């Protein structure tokens, strides 16, 4: 039974498509993370339109957008904000940092020190930051898309496994096809498409959707299917470190969002299959000999999907 895409979600995707040609899948996955209350790690080369996509998403929601360019000399207070003494008031006042936005692009997160990375990641996890003993709540919604460039390893600080685990999904955008790139040149020749984007969803609507996503039904057999996949990553011959229970939870939440976006109030096995690679790929560490043999994480996950028995679909009215 085919279900149509939620009409409001469809409008957001149409908006993103105005600035990002041929990247529907990336836009859909970003919305899966947003509706799940999670965050996205985008591993890609510069110049493929990551900033445009996140800006288009923010404009579609009427949310405020902040971009943090991570550099080796960036301090944690440059991200979170700082308390400054005001002599007139004879008191400290808080100057909020860019993390206080709603839709955040954390650009080239692997170029900054672990201390500054952890300031962002703590905010992502706790939905708040603590400065000088005072806790400040972050925006609602609060969505981070962090990017890292896979090419330059010189002077970079790869995210540790525990930090990677905080991202709901990891994906790659990739270069556009030749015809798509020609279309892109035509679109930006006279004006920037991003300037024409109008809000199509209110933040209250988004919060309402995020609440409804949590009510999407997940059958016991689907939960068992997700856990069985995660267990196989822990016992796989090529895998040094498998998926944690946090990864299983992430796959269930992402599947609920994906089902909701497609107009369903229940999760199907193919939702889980479709999202497994994006949710699990950054949570697995391969053994060094497997890497040496050219084994890829995605191949391991595909194989696990192939061999895991699919739960028999019950008749859904």
N, C-alpha and C positions, 0 to 999 in steps of 0.2 A: 504494500500500500504506500503510494507516494504522498508525502506531505509537503505542502508549499512552505517556502521560507517565510518566517515571520515578517510581515510587511514593513514594520519599523526598522528591523535589522536590514532588510533589503534596501531601504532608502539610504542607510549609512554605507552599505557596500557600494551602491551606485555612486555616492559622493566620493568615496575613496578611489573608485575606478576612473573618476575624472582626472585624477593626478597620477594614478599608478595603472599603467596599461598592462593587462595580462597577469596581474598579481592577485587575482580573486582569492586563491587559496590562502595566501599570506594574510590578506585582510580578514578572511573568515576565521582563521586561527587566532588572530589578534583579538577578535570579538569574543571568541570562546574564552580566552584568558580574562578579558575584561568582565564578562558576565559571571565568571567563576570567582572573581575577586583576586585573581592571580596576576602574575607578571610574565613578560616574554624576554627571552634572550635571543637576539638576532645576530648570527655570526655571518658577517659578510664584508665584502670589499667596499671602500668608500665610493660614493657617487651613484648608487643604484636607487636612491630615492627614499631612504629610511626616514629622514626628517620630514619629507613631504607627506609620507603616509601617516605618521603620528600626528602631524599638524592637521591633516584632513580629518582624522578621527576626532581630535579635540574640537575642531570647528563644527563638525556634525553634531556634537553633543552640547555645544555652547559651553564647553568646559575650558578652564584656563590651562594653557600649555606652557611648560617650562623645559628648556634644554640645558643640560649640564654637559659641558665639554670637559672630559676628564684628561688631565695632563699630569706629568710626573710631580709637579710642584703644588698640585691642588691639595688644600688642607681639609680635614673633616668639617671645620666650621664654614668653609666655602660652600659646602653642600647643605648643612643643617641650619645654619644661621648662627648668630653670635649675640651675646649680651654686651651692650655698650653703656658706659656710665654717662648719664645725662646730668651735667652740673646744675642746670636750671631746676630740674625736679629733685636733684640730689638723690637719684636712684638709678638702678640699672634698667635699661629697657631692651626688649628683645627685638633684634632685626632679623626677620625670617629669611632663610636661605631658599634656593630654588626647589628644594625638596617639598616645600609647602604648597606646591601646585597640585593639580588634580591629574593631569596627563603629563607624564615626565618622559623625556627622551634622555637617557643616560648614555652619552656617546663615547665610544672607545673606553669602556670601563676597565679594560685590561692594561691601560696605559698609566694608571694611577697606583699609588701605594696601597698595600693591604689595609692600612689604617683608614684611609679615605673610602676605599671600597666598602669596608664594614659599616661606615656611617650610613651609606645608602642602604645596604642590605639589612641593617638593623631596623631602619625605617620601614622597609618593605615588609618585614616580618611582624613588627609590633604595631604598625600603623600609627606610630608616634615616635618622637625623638626627645631625648632628655638633654637639656643644656643647663649647666650650673645647678643641677639638682631639680630643675623644673621640667615637668613633662608637658610637651606640646603635641596635641593631636594633629594628625595629618588630614589632608582633604578627603572629601567623600564625593565621588569615587576617588580612589587613589590607584593609579595604574602606571607601572614603569615598563618601558621598553628599553632594555639595555643592549648596546651593540658592542661587539668586539671584532676586530679585524683579524682574520685567521692567518694573514700573510706575515706581518712583521713580528718576529719573536724577539728581536733585539730590544732590550729595555722595556719589556712588558712583564706584567705580573699576572700570570694565569690565575683564574678564580679557583680556590680550593674546592674539593668535592662538596663539602658541607654547604658552601655558599651557592654552588651551582644548583643544589637541591632546592633552593628557595624559588627558583623560577619554575612556573607551571609548565611552560613549553619552551623548546628551543627550535629555531627554524633558520633556514637560509632563504634569501630572496633571489639571488642569482641575477645574471644579466638578462635584459629583455631579448626576445627574438628580434631578428632583423626588421621584420615588418612592424613590430610593436615599437621599435626604436624610431623608425621613420615617422610613425603616427605621433610619437612623443614630440619629435622635432616640430611637426606641424602645429601641435597644440600650443607649444610654448613660444612659437615664432612671434605672435603679436601680443600675447598677454599670458599671465601666469594663471593656470586653472585654479590654483589654491585660493586666489582672491575671490573667485565667484562662488565658493562653497558657502551654503547657508545651513544653519542648524536644522536638523530633521528629527531630533529627539531631545526631550528635556531631561535634565539630570534626575528629576523626580521619577520620570519614566524608567530611566536606567536603574535606579535603586529598586524600583518595583520589580523590574525584570530579574535583577540579581536575587531578590527574595523568592520569586517564582521558580527560578532555576533549582533552588534547594529542594523544592517540592516535587521535582521530576522523579517519577518512580524508578527505582533500581531493584530489579528482582534479585532474590537470593542467588539464583543461578548465574546472573551477570556478575555479582560481587565475587562469587567463587571463580568465575572465568578470569577476572582481573587478577585475583590473588594467585591463581595457578600460573598465569603468565609471569608475574613478579617472582614467584618461587623458582621458575625455570631459569631466570636470569642469575639467580644466586647459585645455582648448581651447574651452570653451563661450563663446558670444558675450556672455552676461550675467555671466560669472564673472571677477572680478578676481584672486582667488587660489584655486587648485584644491586638491584633496585630495593630501596628501603620501603617500609610501610608508608612513609610520606609519599613515595612515588605511586603506590597503589591508590591512595586517597586522591592524589592529583589526577590520575586517570579516570577515576569515578566522577570527580567533579567536572572535569573537562567533558566527559561523555554526557553528563546531565545538561551542560550548556549547549553542546552541539545538538542534542535532541530537541531542546527548547527552541533553538534558532530555526530548526526545521519543522516547527509546528507540532511537535509530539510531546506528550506528557509522560513518556516512558523511554528507557534506554534500550537500544537494540545491540546485538553483538557486533554488527558492522560499524556502529559508532566507536566502539572500543577498538576495533581493528584499525580504523582509519586514524585514530589519534595516538595509538600506542607508540609509534616511532617518535613523534614530536614530544611526547611526555617522558619517554624512557631514555632517549638517546644520550642526554647529558648526565644521566644518573648511573650509567654503566662505565666501568673502567675495564678495558681489555687487558689481558696478560701481555707482557712485552713480547713473548714469542708469537702470539697471535697477530700483534701489530706488525711484527717483522715479516710474517707470512702474508701481509696485505689484507688481513681480515678487517672488515669495517663494522662499526657498531650497528649500523642500519641493517646490514646483512644478518647479523645475529638476531636482531629483533624480528625481522621478516621470517626467519626460520622458526623462531618460537611461535609466531602467529600461525604459521603453517601447521605445526605439529600439536598445537593446543586444541583439544576437542571443543567444538563450538556448542554452546548450550542450545538445546532444541527450542525453537521459538514457540511460545504458547500463543494460542489464538487471542489477539487483542482486538477488542471491539472498537 
